[in-house]
Structures are given as C-alpha cells and as structure tokens.
Amino acid sequence: MGRPGPLVTTIALLLVAATFVPLGYIVSEIFATGLSQAGELVFRPRVGQLLRNTVALVVCTVPICVLLGVGLAWVVERTDVPGKAWWGPLFVAPLAVPAFVNSYAWVSVFPAMHGLSAGVIIATVSYFPLVYLPAAATLRRLDPAVEESARALGSGPVAVFVRIVLPQLRLAILGGGLLIALHLLAEYGAFVMVRFDTFTTAIFEQYQSSFAGPAGSMLAGVLVVCCLVLLAGEATLRGNARYARIGSGAAREPTRIRLGATAIPVLAALTLVAVGALGVPLWTIGRWLRIGGAQVWDFTEIGQALGQTVALAAMAALLTTLCAFPVAWIAVRSTSVFARMVEGANYITSSLPGIVIALAMVTVTIRFAPPLYQTVTMVVAAYVLMFMPRALVSVRAGLAQVPIGLEEASRSLGKSGPVTFVRITLRLTAPAAAAAGALVFVAVATELTATLLLAPIGTRTLAMRFWSLSGELDYAAAAPYALIMIVAAVPVTYLLFTQSRKAAGR
C-alpha cells in the first residue's frame, strides 16, 4: 500500500485537531470540577441506571437492525419477490423521516408506548436502512457465479448465504451497525417522547437546569468511553481483510431463488416493515393536516425555513464529503496506529450529543474567536464534526473497492499522483462519494439540537420550527414542517439508492 502523502496527512491532522475540540471541552470541565467531585458524579446510582438503559438499547436495537436490514436486502436482491423494483427504494425512504417525527407518530397511534421496548421500536424503524443500503449494494456487486457454483455443488440457499454471502457482507454490517449504535448514543428527541432515559436525555436535563453543569459534562465523558468500546469492537471484527478485486465479475443479474408458496408470508413481512417505517408517520402527519386545515400553511414562514434548511444541508454535505476523503484514504491504505487514530477520532466526536458539541463550539468561539459566534461558519463546522462518520463509511467502502494495481499502472505510465487520483480513484469512488453527500444532506436537513444553540439569530430550519410548535402542543401547525422535511429529503434519499445501484454497475 502507498503511504499517505504530506498533504493528505496534514489535512487529516487538522481534522483530528478539530474533532478534539468537544473532547477538550469535556476534559477541561472534568478538571475544573475536580477529580474527587467528578468521581462522585460518575459513580452514583443514577449513572448506573442510565448506563444499563443505554447499553440495553444498543444491545437490543443493533442486532435487530442488522437482521432486518440484511434479511430485507437478501430478499429483494436474491429472490423473485413480487415488486422487487419497488421494495428497494421503499426500504431506503425511512432515512427521510426524522427519528423524533417517528417517535411522535407512534406515540400518537399507541399512547401507552414508553420505556425500552418503545425506544427499540422507534430506533429500529428509523435506522434499519443504514444496514439495508450497504448490504443491498454489496449483494449487487457480488459475482453471482460464485453462489451459483455453490448451489450446483449441492448447497441450499441458507448454506450459500452463510458460507458465501455473509462473509462478504462484513464491512457493510459493521459499518452500518456502528452508525446505528452512534445514533443511539446521541439521539434525544425520539427517546424523550417515549419517556426512556438515556445518557443523552439526562445530559439535556442537566444542561437545561444549569447550562454547562458539571454533572452533564461527566455524563458526556461516560458517553466517550462507550464510544471507545464500540470502536474497539468494530475494529477488531473488521480486521485487515481486503475487499477489492481486479475484475468486475459477471455483469448480469443473479439467478433468483423462487419463493413459491412462501411468497405470501414474505410479502406480508415486507409490507409490515414498510407500514411501520413509513405508513405510521405519514398517516399521523396526514391526520395533523386534516385537523389543522388550510390555516396551518403559512407559506412565507415555510418557504424561509425550507430555503435555510436546504442551504445549510448542501454546504455541510459538500464540505463533509470532501473532508472524508483524506481520512478514508489513510484508513484504507494504511494499517498503522496513526490510521486508526485518525479514523477513530471522528467516530468519538460524533457519538456525543449535539448539545455537547454545540456548547463546546460556543465556549471556544467566545473565548478565542468572538467574531465567529453565532455564524453560519460555526453551524456548518458543527455539522461536519457530527456527521463525518456518515460520509466516512461510504467513502471508505468506495476506496476499499478500488484496485491499487490500477493506480500503480497509471503512475508507471508517467501520470502524477493528483492526475491518477482524479482519473482513476475519484472516478471509481464517485458513486460512494455521492452516497456520502446524500447521507449527510439528509442528516443535516433533520438535525435539531446543535442548530438550536449555534444558528444565527433569525435562523428557522424545518426541524426547529417543527420542534418549537410541537413543544407548544400545536401539532397541527407543526405538521407541514414535518411533511416538508420528509418530502425534501426523499429525492436525496432516492439519489442515495440510485448511486448505490450504479456502484454495482446496474
């Protein structure tokens, strides 16, 4: 593997330095509090309860999302299920529905929902596409001849899946599972609505009562430890396996497995997932709109919120994707400790609640760069820190599939490193980069907490307006903002789906 050049290394180091701003804020708060008092705040029954809740949420939700995402991908890509052309985009579409909108929708339909089981249901219908999408893309890229050869030698569909397909889904499963776990560590609104306490909801309570209180900072420190455990587990399971190949395999559809009599229960299961992930929130929003009538459509206010949301999301998506390239390059092309540190620093920061990152940015700008306080620059910078893993997972997977031999051949023909990157590497990773940008766009368009603290005066994004109105119990007035958030994110989500198909050459 080629060693990263000085330019790539310098950019990566600057990004790492930026990611340490929130961590530095937490550490400084710990020392300002005093080690003895910090210990008292951490080792208390309330923290133990929050740890149990958070761990239980991750342990229950991530495996369910993996099973659901991989299972749905296999059914859509490897069987003759009716309507297979529609199921794919349908199972990516839930990415356009914010988790807090999903939570209120389910609570509206089932008012008794609360606690761990409610949290798992909301998180599952909100986040399973993060596993489905990379798993489906990987299945489309696999050479069908390998699976057909295994079946010709007498292996059944289950044996072929376990022995041939599943090992090649490792990167997609681990990357998607890690993203889901990080979302669970940082999610706030969805779990508040179902009255389920996690570290993040407790941190918000602390900050609401004492702004940047020491108890909240200590809880944020525990979240960092949880993230380190997740990163260590993902890195260990991922290993150093290579997933690139020189040839593209057979550019054809695989021989699909006939479902026969099982088609009806399979269709019922697919429909149930679609209803849970899309039907419930859309029905609830429709109900709000019917109750509110025409008077809830303030087009001047809605237009301003939509314009600000799209502008912030587009800037953040472009910048985050560009920043992900040097980090992904080092992570894929090097196995050094430095590579793991560069990649891991971004995941650690993204595991922190948005309010912690926002307060860190506020503290730093007020002390060292007052002109940047409450500017668009700081808002976009916070988005980059928060959502870098979304871009990094996609770009890393794209770079991992680029055969190094093609780059070496280009350089041996006299092409410079930058020219080789543009003509070979960037062209082959373009679908992954587009997917990364789409993921970040959707995330920013529905982000709430950091925007509330960092946005300049007068900023009113769709998520901010929805949360404000729903907090005032004016659910009818909030409905248009929820609907537009979903509608605005659907085209980008569909782009994400189509780009994943282009990556497979279909």
C-alpha positions in Angstrom: 0.0 0.0 0.0 1.2 3.5 -0.7 1.9 5.7 2.3 -0.3 8.9 2.6 1.5 12.0 1.2 2.2 15.1 3.3 -0.8 17.0 2.0 -3.2 14.2 2.9 -1.5 13.7 6.3 -1.7 17.4 7.1 -5.4 17.7 6.2 -6.1 14.6 8.3 -4.2 16.1 11.3 -6.1 19.3 11.1 -9.4 17.4 11.1 -8.3 15.4 14.1 -7.4 18.6 15.9 -10.9 19.9 15.2 -12.5 16.8 16.4 -10.7 17.1 19.7 -12.4 20.4 20.5 -15.5 18.8 22.0 -13.3 16.3 23.8 -11.1 19.0 25.1 -14.1 20.8 26.4 -15.3 17.8 28.3 -11.8 17.1 29.8 -11.4 20.8 30.8 -14.8 20.6 32.6 -13.7 17.4 34.4 -10.5 19.1 35.7 -12.4 22.3 36.5 -14.9 20.3 38.6 -12.1 18.4 40.4 -11.3 14.7 40.2 -12.9 13.9 43.6 -16.2 15.6 42.7 -16.1 14.2 39.2 -15.8 10.7 40.7 -18.8 11.3 42.9 -20.8 12.5 39.9 -19.9 9.4 37.8 -20.1 6.7 40.4 -23.6 7.1 41.6 -26.8 5.0 41.1 -28.3 7.4 38.5 -25.4 6.9 36.2 -25.6 3.1 36.6 -29.3 3.2 35.6 -28.5 5.4 32.6 -25.7 3.0 31.6 -28.0 0.0 31.8 -30.6 1.7 29.7 -28.2 2.9 27.1 -26.4 -0.5 26.8 -29.7 -2.3 26.7 -30.9 0.0 23.9 -27.8 -0.6 21.8 -27.7 -4.4 22.5 -31.3 -4.8 21.5 -31.6 -2.4 18.6 -28.4 -3.0 16.6 -28.8 -6.8 16.2 -32.5 -6.3 15.2 -31.5 -3.7 12.6 -28.7 -5.9 11.2 -31.1 -8.9 10.9 -33.8 -6.8 9.4 -31.5 -4.9 7.0 -29.6 -7.9 5.8 -32.7 -10.1 5.6 -34.6 -7.4 3.5 -31.6 -6.9 1.3 -31.3 -10.6 0.6 -35.0 -11.0 -0.2 -35.0 -8.0 -2.5 -31.7 -8.8 -4.3 -31.7 -12.6 -4.4 -35.3 -13.8 -4.6 -38.2 -13.4 -7.1 -40.3 -11.5 -4.6 -43.1 -9.6 -6.5 -42.5 -5.9 -6.9 -38.8 -6.1 -6.3 -38.2 -2.9 -8.2 -40.3 -1.0 -5.7 -39.1 -2.6 -2.4 -35.6 -1.3 -2.7 -36.3 2.5 -2.7 -39.2 1.9 -0.2 -36.7 0.5 2.4 -34.3 3.4 1.9 -37.1 6.0 2.2 -37.3 5.8 6.1 -34.0 7.7 6.1 -36.0 10.8 5.2 -38.2 10.5 8.3 -36.5 12.1 11.4 -36.5 9.8 14.4 -38.3 12.4 16.6 -41.1 12.6 14.0 -41.3 8.8 14.0 -41.5 8.8 17.8 -44.4 11.2 18.0 -46.2 9.4 15.2 -46.0 6.1 17.0 -47.0 7.7 20.4 -50.0 9.3 18.7 -51.1 5.9 17.4 -50.2 4.0 20.6 -50.3 6.4 23.5 -49.2 3.8 26.0 -45.8 3.3 24.3 -42.9 4.1 26.6 -39.7 2.6 28.0 -37.1 0.4 26.4 -39.4 -1.5 24.1 -40.8 1.7 22.7 -37.3 3.0 22.2 -36.2 -0.1 20.4 -39.2 0.0 18.0 -38.7 3.7 17.2 -34.9 3.2 16.7 -35.4 0.1 14.5 -37.9 1.7 12.1 -35.7 4.8 11.9 -32.3 3.3 11.5 -32.5 -0.1 9.8 -31.9 1.4 6.3 -28.3 2.2 7.5 -27.7 -1.5 7.3 -30.1 -2.3 4.4 -28.5 0.2 2.0 -24.8 -1.0 2.2 -25.9 -4.7 2.4 -28.1 -4.4 -0.8 -25.3 -2.5 -2.6 -22.8 -5.2 -1.6 -25.1 -8.0 -2.8 -25.4 -6.3 -6.2 -21.7 -6.1 -6.5 -21.0 -9.8 -5.8 -20.2 -12.1 -8.7 -23.3 -14.4 -8.9 -21.2 -17.2 -10.4 -19.7 -18.0 -7.0 -23.2 -18.5 -5.4 -24.4 -20.5 -8.5 -21.4 -22.7 -8.3 -22.1 -23.4 -4.6 -25.7 -24.3 -5.3 -24.6 -26.5 -8.2 -22.5 -28.4 -5.8 -25.5 -29.2 -3.6 -25.6 -26.3 -1.1 -29.0 -25.0 -0.2 -29.9 -21.3 -0.1 -29.2 -21.0 3.6 -25.8 -22.7 3.3 -24.9 -20.5 0.4 -25.9 -17.4 2.3 -24.0 -18.3 5.5 -20.8 -19.6 3.8 -20.5 -17.4 0.7 -22.6 -14.2 1.0 -22.4 -13.4 4.7 -18.6 -13.2 5.0 -18.6 -10.6 2.1 -21.2 -8.5 3.9 -18.9 -8.0 6.9 -17.9 -4.4 6.0 -21.5 -3.3 5.3 -22.8 -4.9 8.5 -20.1 -3.5 10.7 -20.2 0.0 9.2 -24.0 0.2 9.3 -24.1 -1.3 12.8 -21.6 1.2 14.1 -23.5 4.1 12.6 -26.7 2.9 14.3 -25.0 2.5 17.6 -23.6 6.0 17.4 -27.0 7.4 16.6 -28.5 5.6 19.6 -25.8 7.2 21.9 -26.6 10.7 20.6 -30.4 10.6 19.9 -32.5 12.9 22.1 -35.9 13.8 20.8 -37.1 10.3 19.9 -36.5 8.9 23.4 -37.8 11.9 25.3 -41.2 11.4 23.6 -41.4 7.8 24.7 -40.1 8.7 28.2 -37.0 6.5 28.0 -34.0 7.8 29.9 -30.5 7.5 28.3 -27.3 9.4 28.8 -28.3 11.9 26.2 -31.7 12.8 27.6 -30.1 13.1 31.1 -27.4 15.4 29.7 -30.1 17.6 28.2 -31.8 17.7 31.5 -28.6 18.8 33.3 -27.8 21.5 30.7 -31.4 22.8 30.8 -31.2 23.2 34.6 -27.6 24.5 34.9 -26.5 25.2 31.2 -23.0 23.7 31.2 -23.2 22.0 34.5 -20.5 19.5 35.7 -23.0 16.6 36.0 -23.8 16.9 32.3 -20.1 17.0 31.4 -19.4 13.9 33.4 -22.2 12.0 31.7 -20.8 13.2 28.3 -17.4 11.7 29.4 -19.1 8.3 30.0 -20.5 8.5 26.5 -17.0 8.9 25.2 -16.0 5.7 27.0 -19.0 3.9 25.5 -18.0 5.1 22.0 -14.4 3.8 22.5 -15.8 0.4 23.4 -17.9 0.4 20.2 -14.9 1.5 18.1 -12.6 -1.2 19.5 -15.2 -3.9 18.9 -15.8 -2.8 15.3 -12.1 -2.5 14.5 -11.4 -6.0 15.9 -14.2 -7.6 14.0 -13.4 -5.8 10.8 -9.8 -7.0 10.7 -7.5 -6.2 7.8 -9.3 -8.1 5.0 -9.3 -6.6 1.5 -12.5 -6.3 -0.5 -11.2 -5.1 -3.9 -10.9 -7.3 -6.9 -9.3 -6.8 -10.3 -12.2 -8.0 -12.5 -15.8 -6.9 -12.1 -17.2 -10.4 -12.2 -20.2 -11.4 -14.3 -22.1 -8.2 -15.2 -25.5 -9.9 -15.0 -28.4 -10.5 -12.8 -28.1 -13.5 -10.5 -30.4 -16.4 -10.8 -33.1 -15.5 -8.3 -34.4 -18.0 -5.8 -38.1 -18.9 -6.4 -40.2 -18.3 -3.3 -43.2 -20.3 -4.4 -45.7 -20.7 -1.6 -43.6 -18.7 0.8 -44.1 -15.5 -1.3 -47.3 -14.6 0.6 -45.8 -14.6 4.1 -42.6 -12.8 2.7 -44.8 -10.1 1.1 -46.7 -9.8 4.4 -43.4 -9.3 6.3 -42.2 -6.7 3.8 -45.5 -4.8 4.0 -45.4 -4.8 7.8 -41.9 -3.2 7.8 -43.0 -0.6 5.2 -46.1 0.3 7.2 -44.1 0.6 10.4 -41.4 2.7 8.9 -43.4 4.9 6.6 -47.1 4.3 7.0 -47.4 5.3 10.6 -45.6 8.6 10.4 -47.3 9.6 7.1 -50.7 8.7 8.5 -50.1 10.7 11.6 -48.9 13.7 9.6 -52.0 13.5 7.4 -54.2 13.4 10.5 -52.5 16.6 11.8 -53.0 18.3 8.4 -56.7 17.4 8.3 -57.3 18.8 11.8 -55.4 22.0 11.0 -56.9 22.7 7.7 -55.6 25.4 5.3 -54.7 27.9 8.0 -51.6 25.9 9.1 -49.9 26.5 5.7 -48.0 29.8 6.3 -46.1 29.7 3.0 -43.9 32.7 3.8 -42.6 31.1 7.0 -42.4 27.6 5.5 -40.5 28.9 2.4 -38.0 30.7 4.6 -37.5 27.6 6.7 -37.1 25.4 3.6 -34.6 27.7 2.0 -32.4 27.9 5.1 -32.6 24.1 5.6 -31.5 23.3 2.0 -28.7 25.9 2.1 -27.2 24.6 5.3 -27.6 20.9 4.3 -26.0 21.5 0.9 -23.0 23.3 2.3 -22.5 20.7 5.0 -22.8 17.8 2.7 -20.2 19.1 0.2 -17.7 20.1 2.9 -18.1 16.9 4.9 -17.7 14.6 1.9 -14.5 16.5 0.9 -13.1 16.2 4.4 -13.9 12.4 4.5 -11.6 11.7 1.6 -8.2 12.1 3.3 -9.4 10.3 6.4 -10.8 7.4 4.4 -7.7 7.3 2.3 -5.5 6.9 5.4 -7.9 4.4 6.9 -8.0 2.2 3.8 -4.4 2.5 2.6 -2.7 2.2 6.0 -2.9 -0.2 8.9 -0.8 1.9 11.3 -1.8 3.2 14.7 -2.0 6.7 13.2 -4.6 5.5 10.7 -6.8 4.0 13.4 -6.4 7.2 15.5 -7.4 9.5 12.6 -10.5 7.4 11.8 -11.5 6.8 15.4 -11.3 10.4 16.4 -14.2 11.3 14.1 -16.4 8.5 15.4 -15.8 9.5 19.1 -16.9 13.1 18.4 -20.0 12.0 16.5 -21.1 9.9 19.5 -21.5 13.0 21.6 -25.0 14.6 21.8 -25.4 17.6 19.5 -25.8 19.9 22.5 -22.3 18.9 23.9 -20.7 19.6 20.5 -22.6 22.9 20.3 -21.7 24.0 23.8 -18.0 23.2 23.1 -18.1 25.3 19.9 -19.8 28.2 21.8 -17.2 28.1 24.5 -14.3 28.0 22.1 -15.6 30.8 19.9 -16.5 33.1 22.8 -13.0 32.7 24.3 -10.8 32.6 21.2 -12.8 33.8 18.2 -15.7 36.0 19.2 -16.5 37.1 15.6 -17.4 33.6 14.7 -20.0 33.3 17.5 -23.5 32.6 16.1 -22.4 32.5 12.4 -23.1 30.0 9.6 -19.5 29.0 9.7 -19.8 27.5 13.2 -23.0 25.8 12.4 -21.5 24.1 9.3 -18.4 23.2 11.3 -20.5 21.5 13.9 -22.3 19.6 11.2 -19.0 18.3 9.8 -17.9 17.1 13.3 -21.3 15.4 13.9 -21.8 13.7 10.6 -18.4 12.9 9.4 -18.9 9.1 10.1 -21.9 9.1 7.6 -19.6 10.3 4.9 -16.6 8.3 6.1 -18.4 4.9 6.0 -19.5 5.4 2.4 -16.2 6.9 1.1 -14.1 4.2 2.9 -16.2 1.4 1.4 -15.7 3.0 -2.1 -12.0 3.4 -1.7 -11.7 -0.2 -0.4 -13.1 -1.4 -3.7 -10.6 0.5 -5.8 -7.8 -1.9 -7.1 -4.5 -0.5 -6.1 -3.0 -2.1 -9.3 -4.9 0.4 -11.5 -3.4 3.4 -9.6 0.1 1.8 -9.8 -0.3 1.2 -13.5 -1.3 4.9 -14.0 1.7 6.2 -12.2 4.0 3.8 -14.1 2.8 5.4 -17.3 4.0 8.8 -16.0 0.9 10.2 -14.6 1.3 12.2 -11.4 -0.4 11.4 -8.1 -3.1 14.1 -8.4 -3.9 13.1 -12.0 -4.1 9.5 -11.0 -6.4 10.3 -8.2 -8.8 12.3 -10.4 -8.8 9.9 -13.4 -8.8 6.6 -11.5 -9.6 6.8 -7.8 -12.1 9.7 -7.8 -14.0 8.3 -10.8 -14.3 4.8 -9.2 -15.4 6.3 -5.9 -17.8 8.8 -7.3 -20.9 6.7 -6.5 -19.7 6.3 -2.9 -19.0 10.0 -2.6 -22.5 10.8 -3.9 -24.0 8.4 -1.4 -21.9 10.1 1.4 -23.1 13.5 0.4 -26.7 12.4 0.3 -26.5 10.8 3.8 -25.0 14.0 5.2 -27.7 16.1 3.5 -30.5 14.1 5.0 -28.9 14.2 8.4 -28.4 18.0 8.4 -31.9 18.6 7.0 -33.4 16.9 10.0 -30.8 18.0 12.7 -32.2 19.8 15.7 -30.2 20.2 18.8 -26.9 21.7 17.7 -28.8 24.0 15.3 -30.9 25.4 18.2 -27.8 26.6 20.0 -25.5 27.6 17.2 -27.7 29.1 14.5 -27.5 32.8 13.9 -30.4 34.9 15.1 -33.3 34.6 12.7 -32.5 31.1 11.6 -35.5 28.9 11.5 -34.9 25.5 9.9 -37.7 23.0 9.3 -36.7 20.9 12.2 -36.5 23.9 14.5 -40.0 25.0 13.5 -41.4 21.6 14.0 -39.9 21.1 17.4 -41.0 24.5 18.6 -44.6 24.1 17.5 -44.9 20.5 18.8 -43.3 21.7 22.1 -46.2 24.2 22.3 -48.6 21.3 21.7 -49.6 22.9 18.4 -49.3 19.6 16.5 -51.5 20.8 13.6 -49.2 23.8 12.9 -46.2 21.5 13.2 -47.5 19.0 10.6 -46.5 21.0 7.4 -42.9 21.2 8.6 -42.8 17.5 9.3 -44.2 16.8 5.9 -41.8 19.1 4.1 -38.8 17.7 5.9 -39.7 14.2 4.6 -40.6 15.4 1.1 -37.4 17.5 0.8 -35.3 14.5 1.9 -37.0 11.9 -0.3 -35.2 12.9 -3.6 -31.8 12.9 -2.0 -32.6 9.5 -0.4 -33.6 8.2 -3.8 -30.4 9.6 -5.2 -28.6 7.6 -2.5 -30.4 4.5 -3.6 -29.7 5.0 -7.3 -26.0 5.7 -6.7 -25.7 2.5 -4.8 -27.0 0.7 -7.8 -24.5 2.5 -10.1 -21.7 1.3 -7.8 -22.8 -2.2 -8.6 -22.9 -1.5 -12.4 -26.6 -1.9 -12.7 
